[in-house]
Amino acid sequence: MATTVYLAERIWTLDAEHPRARALAVRDGRVLAVGSPDDVRAAAPGAREVDLGDATVVPGLVDAHAHIHGLGRSLTTVRLEKAPSVDEVVRRLAQAPASSFQGDWLLGRGWDQNEWPGGAFPGREALDARFPSTPVFLTRVDHHAAWVNGEALRRAGITRDTEDPEGGRILRDARGAPTGVLVDNAMDVVAAAMPPPTKDQLETRLRAALERCAQVGLTGIHDAGMDLEAFRVLQQWDAQGTLPLRVYAMAAGQGDERHAYLEQGPWQGRMLTMRAVKFLADGALGSRGAALHEDYSDEPGQRGLLLMSPEELESRTLAFMARGFQVCIHAIGDRANTLVVDVLLRASEVTGTQALRHRVEHAQILRREDITRLGAAKLVASVQPTHATSDMPWAETRLGRERLRGAYAWRSLKEAGANLALGSDFPIENPDVLAGLYAARTRQDATGRPEGGWRSEEVLTGQEALEGFTLGPAWASFEEARRGRLVTGQDADFVALSVDPVEGAARGLVDARVLATVVAGVEVFRESPCLLLTR
């Protein structure tokens, strides 16, 4: 491969000895030299040059918790984000493109009853009126609840006599009839009646997702629970050399596919890695499925859901640890986080796998003593900054003021010793990594509210936020020797931005642009004509 020198106003290397540079040389997918333009040119005589002008270059940005197939499905089915009412949802469904159908099922995602007058969960009546014979399956914004119509319930065999599955709730009206809203494991009962996507459909979704990730400046994704079919497609693309971004895949450990992953064991390709497994301990806060020690403040008697028994969670954890997998467990509520820290500490001691850098995915609401335990054990706290800014309008209503002290507590986790790896949880949030950097620094929405930031004692600095999307994911995926910094010999993964995310005003991140995304020295995205060839 030809040698290329990139010139920019500033390059943040995240190398403690030489944190800033003005030039970067790339050869054979690795960083050849970093430093001043003269020094880098001397190290790469005759190289092709690319002048990025006043751009800021940072090490490759990685989303440490995301769902590639889910993003692809959200990009190709009916999008319901920010729909202000049930009527608007139905209107969008009526205009659904052909790609929104899986078999004859109409799919959509992103509804949020908190956006609607009254904030109550919807019923199936509006869907039945418009779609009496077409099954409709609409996932909530957090993917922990589904809203379906009567035809979908009929095909799944759900009636007033159907019992709630373990770890799930079928919401019912005053007469005991299903309303059409299913929480957590109850969703699976209906999903099992749906035909799977075709191979072409799956590939279309995956390509759309990867393209979108490159456009927003991601050089890598930690996929939190990859299904086997998607993994096989990415394996094929990796073998063909057509996988554009780095994917650190966590095996889907919740369902029966876990047996195939256990049999296979950890797997390493060129751009694709599978050496982790993902379990879910509980549901989500927005659908009141997050498992809490005490009742929800806005629903007395309800404490959320554990999606599998503590005994089953520990059994699966032990099995995958013994097979050499890093174990990553979704935990939102404080009861779930207590359980997950207990399980990870106990199981890693039994199996002698503390070096596998086990992870708490979300680590969203914790008791202070569990923050201390998580940090002392040097577990990875895989957190999502935009979850805080999305949830802040209603989180206190769910939890009350006292429980908020341990919620979305990034600085507390970091100071306790946890290794922070930042992500978005897309498609639950947008894959826009710049929005994540902004939320981490400000704890504000895009309009700058609330003034001073929501629970501002938990903000991160500009450098800490950048490290959370670079060094943090690299360490959490065992790649800190190859990625996360821009130093000689490391992989040439980097992103050119229109603003400085470290020393520039945080507000500038709201309207910032990704100018180029480079993975292993290959430009997988660029905003034309931002790159000026100088020779």
N, C-alpha and C positions, 0 to 999 in steps of 0.2 A: 504494500500500500504506500502511496505517496505520503511524504511528510507535509504537515500543514501547521503553520504558525497562526494563532489567533491573537489579535491585538484588541485591547479594551481599555476603557478609562480606569477600571479597577477589576481585579480578580481576587476574590476571597478564597484563599487556599485551605483555611482551617488547619494549617500547619502552625503550631505554636511558635516555632522559630522564625518563620517567614510568612506571616499571615496575609500579606498583600503583595500583589504583583501587577504587571501591566501586559505580560505576554505569556503565551502558553504554546508549546510545541507538542504535536501529536504524531505518533508513528506506530503502525501495526496495532492500533487499538489501545495503546498505552500512552501515558504522559512521558514525553521525552525530556522536556525541560520546562521550568517555570521561573520567571524572574523579570528583569528589565527587557525591553525590546532588543537592545544591543546584545545582551548575554544570550537570549534565546535564539536570536538569529545566528550567533556564532556557533551555537550548539546544533543548528539545523541549517547549514548553508544551502542555498538554492531552493529552499522550501517554498511551496505555495503559501501565500499570505491571505488572510481574511481579516479585514479591519471592521470591528464591531462598533467603532465610534465611541460614544459616551455610555455604552452599555456596561452593566455589571455582570460579571461571570461568577457563578457559584458552583460548587460541586454538585453532581447529579442529585436531584431532588427525588425522594422515594416516599411513597405513601405506605406506611407501615401497617395499615389495616384497611382492606378494600375488597370488593367483590367484582371481578372482571365480567363474569357472565351476567351478573345482576345489572351492571352498568349497561352492557350491550342490550339486555332485554328492555331496560328503561328507555334507551335511545330509539328502540324500534317498535315499542308498543305505546299505548295511550298514556300521555304524561298528565298527571293530575296535581302536580305541585302548585301550591298557591290557589287552587280552586276555592273560591270564597263561599260556595254553597253546594248542596246536593244537586240543585238544578244545573249548575255549571258542570259538575261531573257528568251528568247524563248528557248534556249538550256535547261535551268533548267525546264521549263514547259513541255518540251517534255519528260522528265524523271520523271514526277510527279508520286508519289505513289498513290495507290487507296484511301488513306485517304484524298487526296487533293480534292476529288470530293464531292460536296453537291448536291445530285441528280445527274444530268448530267453536272452540272456547275463545271468548273475547277477554284479553288481558290488559290491565293497566296498573299503574303504581303511583304512589306519592300523595294519596289523600291524607288529610289531617283534620280531624274534627275540631281541633283547637283553633282552626282558622275560621270556623263557622259560628254564626250567632248561637249562643247557648252552650257551645262546646260539647254537645252530647254525641254519642256514637250514632251512626245512621241506621236505618232499617232497610229491609230489602224491598219495600213497596215501590219506591221510585224506579228501581232496577227492573222489577217484575212488570211494571206498567209499560216500559219501553222495550224490554227484551224478555217477552214471556216464554220463548222456547230456545233462546241462545244462552248457554251457560256463561256467566260473567264472573271473573275472579280478579279482584282488585286488592293489591297489597297496600297496606298503610305505609306512610313515609318511613317508619322504622323497621319495616319488614317483619314485625312481630304481631301483626293482626291482618286479617283479610276481611273484605266485605264482598259478599257473594249474593246472587239472586236465588230465587226458588228453584230454578232449573238446575243450578249447580248443586244445591242441597239435595235435590231429588236424585241426581246421578250418583252422588256420594252416599246415598242411603241415610241421610241425617233427618231425623224426625224429632218430635217432642219427647219420644221415649229414648233417644240416644243419650247415653251417659257421657259426661265430660271425660276425655282421655286424660291419662296421667300427664301432668305438666301442661294442660290446656284448658280453655274455657269456651263453651258454646254459649254466647249471650242469648238470653231468652226474654220474652215479654211477660206481662203479668199473668198470662194464661199458660206459660211454660213453652210456648212455641219458639223455635229458633228465629232470632231477629235478622240473621244474615251476617253477623259479625263473629268471627272466630279468632281467638287469641292463642298465640304460640302453638303448642302441639296440636290444637284443634284444627289449625290450618292444613296440617298434613293429611287429615282425613279426606278433605276435598281435593287437595293437590294430587292424591293418589288416583283419583278418578280421571285426571286430565291426561291426554296423550302427551308423550314426550316431544320435545322439538325435533324436527328433522335434522339430519346432518348439515344440510345447507343452511338451515335456520340458525343452528348453533354457530357455524363458522361465520356467518354474517354478523351475528351479535358480537362474537369475540373480536372480529376485525374492527367493527365500529368502536368498541370500547378501547382497544389499544391505540387506534388513531386519535381518539379524543384525549387519551392520557398524554400522548406525545405533544399534542397541541397546547395543553395546559402546563407543560414543563416537567412532566414526570419521566424520569429515566428508568424507574423501577417500581414494582408494586409487590407488596406482600398480600397475597390473596388468602383471605381468612375463611377457608373451608371450601376447597375446590372439589366439584363433583368429578367423578371418574371420566365421564365422556369429554368434558372440557379439558381435563388433564391430558387425555390421549391426543386430542387435536393439537394442543400446544407442544406436546412431545414431538409430533410429526413435523410441525413447523420449525421447531428447534433443530431437528435433524436435517431439515432442508435448508437451514440458514435464513429462514424468512420471519422468524420471531423478532420484532423490532425492539422490544423493551425487555429488561430483565424481570423475571417473575419468580418470586420466592413463594412457592405454593404450600399452604397448609392443607393436609388431607382432610376431607370431610369426615369427621369422626362421630357424627351424630347418628347416622343411619347405617344400613347394612353394608354400604360400600367400604366401611372401615376394615372389613375382613380382607378385601383385596389389597388395600394399602398395607395392612399388617404383613400379609404374605409377601408383597413386593419389597417392603423395607424402604429406607431412605434412598433417594435417587438423585443423581447429579448429571445435568446436561451442560450445554454451553451457556445458554441464556435462561434456562429453566432449572430450578432446583426444587426438590420435594424432600424435606427432611424435618417437617413439623406436622403436627396434627392439631385440629381445632375442635374443641367441645364447647357447648353452651350450657352454662349453669342455670341461667334464668332468662327472663324476657326483657322488655324495655320499659322505661319509665313512662313514656307517653301513652302506652296502652295499659298501664298499671300491671304489667307483668314482671317488672323488676322485683326481686325477692327482698323484702325488708324485714328487719328484726321486729319492728312495730308497725301498727296499722298505717295505711295511707292517710295523710291528713285530710284529704278530700273524699275518702271512701272508708269510713269506719268498718272494721271487720274484714277488710281486704289487705293482705300482705304480699300479694304477688305470687309468682310461680317458680318452683324449681323444675327445670325441664327434664331432669332425670334424678333418681334418688341419689343421695350422697354415696351410698355403697356402690352403685353402678358407676358413678363418676370416678370414684377412686379405683375401681376395678379396671376401667378402660385406661385411666391414666397410667397405672402400673404396667399394663400390657404394652402400651406404646413407648413408655420410658425404657422398658427392658429391651425393646426392639431398636433402641437408639434414636428415637424421635424426640425432638423438642416438643413440649406440650404447652399449648396455648389455650386458655380457657376464658370465654366470654363471661364477664361478671359486671352487672350494672348496679344492682341494689346492695345495701350494706350487708344483708344476710348472705347473699351470694358471694360477696367478696371475702367475708369471714371464712366461708366454706372453702373457697378456691385457694386462699392462702394456706389454710389447714392442709388441704389435699396435696398441693404442690410441695410444701415443706416436708410432709410426712413421706410421700411417695418418692421424692428425690433422695431422701435419706435412705430409704429401704433399698432403692435401686442403685444408689451411688452415682446419680446423674446430675448433680448440682452444676456441673460444667456444661450441661446442655442449655443453659440460659432460658429456663422456662418462663412463660409470659402470662400476665394477666391482661386480657384484652378488654379495654375500656376503663377498668379500674375507676368507675365513675362516682360511686357514692360509698365512702368508707368511714368506719369508725376510726378515730384518731389512733387507737392502739393497733389497728390493722395497717394503717399507713406506716407506722413504725416497724411492724413485723415485715411487711413487704420490702421496705427499704433495707432493713438490716440483712435480709436474705439476698440482696442484690438481684431480685427478680426484675424482669422487664415490665414496666408499666406502659402498655401500648394505648395511648390516649388520643382523643380527637378534639382539637381545639374548637372547631365549629359546632360540635355538639353543645358546648356550653352556651354559645351565643344564639343557637337555635332554641335551646330549652329555657333560657333565662326568663322569658315572659311568664312561664307557668310552673317552673320547677319548685319554687317555694310553696305554691298551692298544693303540690303533691306531697312535699316533704316536711313543710314547716321550717322555721328559721334555724332551729338547733341542728337538724341533720345536714343543713347546707354547709356547715363548717367543714365537713369532710367530703364535700361534693366538688367534682371538677377541680381537684386540688393539685394542680400540676407542680407548683413550686414546693408545696409541702412534700409531695412524693419525691421530688428531686433532692431536696435537702435531707430527706430521710435516707437517701442512698440508692433509690430505685434508678434504673436506667430508663430514661424517657425515650420512647420512639413514637413520633407523631404521625398521624394519618388523618383520613377523612371519613372512613366507613362508607365511601361511595358505593352504590347510588343513594344511600340514605341521605347523605350530604352530596353536594357537587364535588367533582374531582379536582376543583380549582385549588391547587396548592398555595397560590398566593393568598387566597382567602384564609387558608389555615395559618399562614405566617402572620397575617393581620390579626386574626382572632387570638393567637397565642400572645402577641405583643400588647393587645389593647383590651381584650374581653369586652369588645363593643360590636354592635351591628354595623352594617355598611354606612349608616347615616351618622355614626358617631355616638350612638346612645347605648347605655347611659353615660352621662358625663363622668369621666374618670375611670370608667370600666366597672363591670359587674364583679363584685368581690375582687377588687383590684390587687389585693395582697397575694393573689395567686398568678399574676402575670409573669411572663418570661421576657427576658431582654431580647433584642434583635439577634444577637449572636446565639443565645440559647435556643431561640425558635429555629434558626437556620440549622443548628446542630441537631435539633430534634427531627428534622427531615433529611439529614445527611448522615452524620456520625451515629446517631441513635439507631436508625434502621440498619446501618452497616453492622453495628455490634450485635443487634438483635438477630441478624441472619448469618453471623460468623464470618463476615466479610470485611472487617475493619482493616485487615492488612492489604486489601485490594481496592476498597472503595470508601467514600465518605470524605476524602480530602483530595486536593489537587497537588500531588507531589510526584516527583520522578519515579516511574515504575508502576504507579497505580493505574487502574483502568481509566481511560479517557472518557468519563461520563461527566458532562457538565451542561449547564443551562445559562443562556444569556438573557438578562432581564432589562427592562427599560428603567428600572429604579434600583437603588441600593437597599436591599432588605435588612441590612445590619445597621448602618448609620443614617440612612435616609429617613424622612418622616414616615411614621407608620401609616399615616393617612394615604400616602402615595401608593400603597399596595392595593388599595381599592380599585384604582383605575390602571394599574400597571399592566404591561404586556409581556408576554413571552416572545422573545425575538428568535431564539433558536434552541433546539433540544438535540444534544449530541450523546450518542450511546456507543461505547467502544470505538470512538473516533468517527462514527458515521452520523451525519446529520439526518435525523429521523423527522425533524420538523424545522422549518424556518419561515419567518414572516418576511416574505419578499416585499421590497428589495433591501432588507436590513443588512444583508451581508455584502460588503463592497470588496471585490477582489482587487488587491493593490499590485500583485505581480504573480 
